Amino acid sequence: MPDSLTVADKFRSDTSLRIDGARLLNRIDRLAEIGGSEDGGVTRMGFSDADQEGRAYVARQAVEAGLSALVDAGGNLLIRRPDDHQHSTRPPILVGSHLDTVANGGRLDGAYGVIAALEVLQTLHEAGAETDHETIAVGFANEEGALFPQPFWGSMVLAGRLDALPSEPEDYAGKPLRDALARAGGDLSQLRTATWAPGSLTAYLELHVEQGPVLERLGRSIGVVESITGRTHMSVQLQGKAGHAGTTPMEGRQDPLVVAASLIQAVQSLATKEKLCRVATVGRLEVQPNSPNTIPDAVRLDIDLRDSEPARLDAAEHTVRGTLAALARLGGVRATIESTVRSAPVHTDPRIRDAIAASATELGHSQDSLPSGAGHDAQVVADLAPVGMIFVPSIDGVSHVPSERTAPKDLIAGAEVLLRTVLKL
């Protein structure tokens, strides 16, 4: 009887071990129906009813495949092979992404990586593969922050960044996360039980659609991610004074929407004219009372800044704060600003990049190296372990929209490279 190391070596060198491509694509299709709309978009915002249904579907698929599925206190879905830890001699490898979406987003962002991670575990289980590391699939909770404005929630809990999270989080309507988290199987008062210590993982791997045009333009099937952009997310509240649109003189008005309009232009200039950061976006705007014949009383907006250099992000944030203070004084409104997310730029691990590239070559898939302009759970998990990311092409480079698509052959190729990389590690 060969020992476990010999068995592990056998599976590492066996390129005939492949995922079930048809099963992968079918699961992606079934998951996209949950929260799906007629235009092809998907709305499964974190901790919403649709998100709960999507997570339950993935958990059922795991259990039916002979795997175990549990939810930690942070709401993360963790899938494991039965007794896999008994054969392991080293810390586990974590593989996955997130299952939640933005409002009317795409069918692949995040979800593809979780379904592919499930396929990897099921393939290893069906083959009876004994590996040096236990492999655990994860579906991180609330990565997007589309309903509850705490993006990267699940990975931040896992990484122990609890001090950076609000003690009693709420959604945009003021409803508490505590209840929604409990419905998902989590427990806000027990978050520390869901944290992992640095060094407790051998590696984290995340497979994702590129969400940009680079791979498609290059004609490559696989992207080896070199780095992940840094991100600062800020929430701004402007409080003015409501009034009748016809009877209130222009002089002396305290209109927060006018201040917001100037701030939006200033945010765009950070990236276009001042070159303080790579991209700058205002992606959410709420106006109260939002009536056509009433001067607004309050405005809330969210600002997203991204760059690969921490110093540039800091400078851009400092400029936003100074600009907001000046505009608020000029417009006679009260302003508050809070940084809700600060994600530092992260470089992926060279050894993992080499394993991804070698896996793609062995399987006959073309490849190239590129940075990620979007944020991912991987940059948070980097607090705990070396991380690596695999990209597959996005048709027309679009994401977070109903038209988000990737060719089926590329989806299968990405999952196969993920499996091969897990075995190499």
C-alpha positions in Angstrom: 0.0 0.0 0.0 1.6 3.3 -1.1 2.0 6.0 1.5 0.0 9.3 1.3 3.0 11.2 -0.1 3.3 8.7 -3.0 -0.4 9.0 -3.7 -0.2 12.8 -3.6 2.7 12.7 -6.1 0.6 10.5 -8.4 -2.3 12.9 -8.5 0.1 15.9 -9.0 1.5 14.3 -12.1 -1.8 13.0 -13.6 -3.0 15.5 -16.1 -6.0 13.2 -17.0 -7.7 14.2 -13.7 -10.3 16.8 -14.9 -13.3 18.5 -13.6 -16.8 17.7 -15.0 -17.2 20.7 -17.4 -20.9 20.0 -18.1 -21.7 19.8 -14.4 -19.8 23.1 -13.8 -21.7 25.0 -16.5 -25.0 23.5 -15.3 -24.4 24.6 -11.8 -23.5 28.1 -12.9 -26.8 28.3 -14.9 -28.9 27.0 -12.0 -27.3 29.4 -9.6 -27.9 32.3 -12.0 -31.6 31.6 -11.9 -31.7 32.5 -8.2 -32.2 36.3 -8.2 -32.2 36.3 -12.0 -34.2 38.7 -14.1 -35.5 38.7 -17.7 -32.6 40.8 -19.0 -30.1 38.2 -17.7 -29.0 40.2 -14.7 -28.7 38.7 -11.2 -29.6 40.3 -7.9 -28.4 38.4 -4.9 -27.2 41.2 -2.6 -25.3 40.0 0.5 -27.6 38.6 3.3 -30.8 39.2 1.2 -33.4 36.4 0.7 -32.0 35.6 -2.7 -28.5 35.4 -1.3 -29.7 32.9 1.3 -31.4 30.9 -1.4 -28.2 30.9 -3.5 -26.0 29.8 -0.6 -28.5 27.0 0.3 -28.3 25.8 -3.3 -24.5 25.5 -3.2 -24.6 23.8 0.2 -27.1 21.2 -1.1 -25.0 20.5 -4.1 -22.0 19.9 -1.9 -23.9 17.6 0.5 -25.3 15.6 -2.5 -21.8 15.2 -3.8 -20.8 13.6 -0.5 -19.1 16.7 0.9 -19.8 18.6 4.1 -21.1 22.2 4.2 -21.2 24.5 7.2 -21.6 28.2 7.9 -19.2 30.0 10.3 -20.2 32.8 12.7 -19.3 35.4 10.0 -21.8 33.8 7.5 -19.1 32.2 5.3 -20.0 29.0 3.6 -17.2 26.4 4.1 -17.2 23.1 2.1 -14.9 20.2 3.0 -14.1 16.6 1.9 -15.0 14.1 4.6 -11.9 13.0 6.6 -9.7 15.0 4.2 -7.8 16.4 7.2 -6.7 12.9 8.2 -4.5 12.6 5.2 -3.1 16.1 5.4 0.4 16.8 6.8 0.3 20.6 6.2 -2.1 23.5 6.8 -5.1 23.6 4.4 -5.4 25.3 1.1 -8.5 27.6 0.9 -10.2 28.0 -2.5 -13.2 30.1 -3.4 -14.7 33.5 -3.9 -18.1 35.0 -3.0 -21.8 34.3 -3.9 -23.4 37.7 -3.5 -23.9 40.2 -6.3 -24.5 43.9 -6.9 -28.0 45.0 -7.9 -28.8 43.6 -11.3 -25.2 42.4 -11.7 -23.7 39.5 -13.7 -24.0 35.8 -13.3 -20.3 35.0 -13.0 -18.7 37.6 -10.7 -17.8 35.7 -7.6 -20.2 32.8 -8.1 -18.0 31.2 -10.8 -15.1 31.0 -8.4 -17.3 29.3 -5.7 -18.8 26.8 -8.1 -15.4 26.0 -9.5 -14.0 25.4 -6.0 -16.9 23.0 -5.3 -16.0 21.2 -8.6 -12.4 20.9 -7.5 -13.4 19.3 -4.2 -15.9 17.0 -5.8 -13.4 15.9 -8.4 -10.8 15.1 -5.8 -13.4 13.3 -3.7 -14.6 11.2 -6.6 -11.0 10.3 -7.5 -10.1 9.3 -4.0 -7.2 11.7 -4.1 -5.0 11.9 -1.0 -3.2 15.2 -0.9 -0.6 16.8 1.4 -3.0 19.6 2.2 -6.7 19.5 3.0 -8.5 21.6 0.4 -11.4 23.8 1.7 -13.9 25.6 -0.6 -15.3 28.9 0.7 -18.2 31.2 -0.3 -17.4 34.4 1.4 -20.3 36.5 2.7 -21.2 40.0 1.5 -18.1 40.7 -0.6 -19.9 43.4 -2.6 -21.5 45.3 0.2 -24.5 46.1 -2.0 -27.2 45.9 0.7 -25.2 46.0 3.9 -22.4 48.6 3.3 -19.6 46.5 4.7 -17.9 45.0 1.7 -15.4 42.1 2.2 -17.4 41.3 5.3 -16.8 37.5 5.3 -13.1 37.6 4.4 -12.5 40.4 6.9 -14.0 38.2 9.6 -11.9 35.3 8.5 -8.7 37.4 8.6 -9.5 38.8 12.0 -10.1 42.4 11.0 -12.9 42.7 13.5 -11.8 46.1 14.7 -12.4 47.5 11.3 -16.0 46.4 11.3 -18.9 48.2 12.9 -20.1 46.7 16.2 -23.8 46.8 15.1 -23.8 46.9 11.3 -26.9 48.1 9.4 -28.1 48.0 5.8 -28.8 51.2 3.8 -32.3 51.3 5.3 -31.1 51.1 8.9 -32.1 47.4 9.4 -29.6 45.5 11.5 -27.2 42.9 10.1 -27.4 40.9 13.3 -30.8 39.4 12.3 -29.9 38.8 8.7 -26.6 37.2 9.7 -28.5 34.8 12.1 -30.8 33.8 9.3 -27.7 32.9 7.2 -26.4 30.7 10.1 -23.9 33.2 11.5 -23.7 34.9 14.9 -22.6 38.5 15.3 -21.6 37.9 19.0 -19.4 35.0 18.0 -17.3 36.5 15.2 -14.0 35.7 16.9 -14.8 31.9 16.5 -14.7 32.4 12.7 -11.2 34.0 12.5 -8.1 32.1 11.3 -4.6 32.8 12.6 -1.8 33.9 10.3 0.0 30.8 9.1 -3.0 28.6 9.5 -3.4 28.3 5.7 -0.9 27.2 3.2 -2.4 29.3 0.5 -5.6 30.9 -0.8 -6.6 30.6 -4.5 -9.3 32.6 -6.2 -10.6 31.9 -9.7 -12.5 34.9 -11.2 -13.7 36.4 -14.4 -11.3 39.2 -15.4 -14.0 42.0 -15.5 -11.9 43.8 -18.0 -10.8 43.5 -21.7 -7.1 42.5 -21.5 -7.3 38.7 -21.9 -9.8 38.9 -24.7 -7.7 41.5 -26.6 -4.6 39.3 -26.2 -6.4 36.1 -27.2 -5.5 34.3 -24.0 -7.5 31.8 -22.0 -5.9 32.2 -18.6 -4.7 35.2 -16.7 -2.1 34.9 -14.0 -2.8 37.8 -11.6 0.3 39.7 -10.4 -1.3 42.2 -8.1 -4.7 43.4 -6.8 -5.5 47.1 -6.6 -5.9 49.0 -3.4 -9.2 50.5 -2.6 -10.7 53.2 -0.3 -14.4 53.5 0.0 -16.0 56.5 1.7 -19.6 57.3 2.7 -20.6 60.9 2.6 -23.7 62.4 4.3 -24.8 66.0 3.5 -27.5 67.7 5.6 -29.1 70.8 4.2 -32.5 72.5 4.6 -35.6 71.4 2.6 -37.8 74.0 1.0 -40.4 74.7 -1.7 -38.8 74.7 -5.1 -40.9 77.7 -6.3 -41.1 79.9 -3.3 -37.6 79.6 -1.7 -35.3 82.3 -3.0 -32.0 81.2 -4.5 -30.1 83.3 -2.1 -29.5 81.6 1.1 -30.6 78.1 0.0 -28.9 75.2 1.8 -29.1 72.6 -1.0 -27.1 69.5 -0.3 -27.6 68.2 -3.9 -25.8 71.2 -5.3 -22.9 70.4 -3.0 -23.0 66.8 -4.0 -22.9 67.7 -7.7 -19.7 69.7 -7.2 -18.2 66.9 -5.1 -18.9 64.3 -7.8 -17.1 66.5 -10.4 -14.2 66.9 -8.0 -14.0 63.1 -7.4 -13.8 62.5 -11.2 -11.0 65.1 -11.5 -8.9 63.2 -8.9 -8.3 60.6 -11.6 -8.7 62.5 -14.9 -7.0 65.8 -14.2 -5.1 65.6 -10.9 -3.9 62.0 -11.5 -3.9 61.3 -7.8 -5.3 57.8 -8.2 -6.0 55.4 -11.1 -9.8 55.6 -11.0 -12.3 57.5 -8.9 -16.1 56.8 -8.8 -19.3 58.0 -7.2 -21.5 54.9 -7.6 -24.4 55.5 -5.2 -26.5 58.6 -4.6 -29.5 58.9 -2.4 -31.6 62.1 -2.2 -34.2 63.0 0.3 -37.1 63.6 -0.1 -36.4 63.1 -3.8 -39.4 65.2 -4.9 -39.4 67.2 -8.2 -40.7 70.4 -6.5 -38.8 70.3 -3.2 -35.2 71.4 -2.4 -33.5 68.3 -1.0 -33.0 68.0 2.7 -30.3 65.3 2.7 -28.0 63.5 0.3 -25.9 60.4 0.8 -23.3 59.3 -1.6 -20.5 56.7 -1.8 -17.0 57.3 -3.2 -14.7 54.6 -4.5 -11.0 55.3 -5.0 -8.5 52.7 -6.4 -4.8 52.6 -7.0 -1.9 50.3 -6.8 0.1 52.6 -4.5 -1.0 53.2 -0.9 0.5 56.7 -0.8 -1.5 57.8 -3.8 -4.7 56.5 -2.2 -3.9 58.4 1.0 -3.3 61.6 -1.0 -6.6 61.1 -2.9 -8.6 60.5 0.3 -7.0 63.6 1.9 -8.0 65.7 -1.1 -11.6 64.4 -1.0 -11.9 65.3 2.6 -10.5 68.8 2.1 -12.7 69.4 -0.9 -15.8 68.3 0.9 -15.2 70.6 3.8 -14.7 73.6 1.5 -17.8 72.8 -0.6 -20.0 72.3 2.5 -19.0 75.7 4.0 -19.7 77.4 0.7 -23.1 75.7 0.4 -24.1 76.1 4.0 -24.7 72.4 4.6 -23.4 70.0 7.3 -21.1 67.2 6.0 -19.8 64.0 7.5 -17.5 61.5 5.8 -16.5 58.0 6.9 -14.0 55.6 5.4 -15.8 52.3 5.4 -13.2 50.3 3.6 -9.4 50.6 3.2 -7.9 47.7 1.3 -4.2 47.9 0.7 -2.8 46.8 -2.7 -1.6 43.2 -2.6 1.0 41.3 -4.7 0.3 37.7 -5.3 2.8 35.0 -4.3 5.4 34.2 -6.9 5.4 30.5 -6.2 1.6 30.3 -6.7 1.9 32.4 -9.9 4.5 29.9 -11.2 2.2 27.0 -10.3 -0.8 28.6 -12.1 1.4 29.3 -15.2 2.8 25.8 -15.2 -0.7 24.3 -14.8 -2.0 26.3 -17.8 0.9 25.2 -20.0 0.5 21.6 -19.1 -3.2 21.7 -19.9 -2.5 23.5 -23.2 -4.1 26.8 -22.4 -2.7 30.1 -23.5 -1.9 32.6 -20.7 -0.5 36.0 -19.8 0.2 37.9 -16.6 -1.8 41.0 -15.6 -2.9 43.1 -12.6 -6.4 43.1 -11.2 -8.1 46.5 -11.3 -11.0 45.2 -9.1 -10.8 44.3 -5.5 -11.2 40.7 -4.3 -11.4 38.7 -1.1 -7.8 37.5 -1.9 -6.3 40.8 -0.9 -7.9 40.5 2.6 -6.9 36.8 3.0 -3.4 37.9 2.2 -3.2 38.9 5.9 -3.2 35.1 6.7 -1.4 33.4 3.8 0.2 33.6 0.4 -2.5 34.2 -2.2 -2.9 33.6 -5.9 -5.6 34.5 -8.5 -6.6 33.0 -11.9 -8.5 35.1 -14.4 -10.5 33.9 -17.4 -11.6 36.4 -20.2 -14.7 38.5 -19.9 -16.5 38.9 -23.3 -16.3 42.6 -24.2 -14.6 43.2 -20.9 -17.8 44.0 -19.1 -18.9 43.0 -15.5 -21.4 43.9 -12.8 -24.0 44.1 -15.5 -26.5 41.7 -17.0 -24.4 41.2 -20.2 -21.5 39.8 -18.2 -20.4 36.7 -20.0 -17.4 34.3 -20.5 -17.1 31.6 -23.2 -18.0 28.1 -21.7 -14.7 26.7 -22.9 -12.8 29.4 -20.9 -14.9 28.7 -17.8 -14.0 25.1 -18.0 -10.3 25.9 -18.7 -10.2 28.1 -15.6 -11.6 25.4 -13.4 -9.1 22.9 -14.7 -6.2 25.2 -14.1 -7.5 25.7 -10.6 -7.6 22.0 -9.9 -4.1 21.5 -11.4 -2.8 24.4 -9.3 -4.3 22.9 -6.1 -2.5 19.6 -6.8 0.8 21.4 -7.6 0.7 23.3 -4.3 
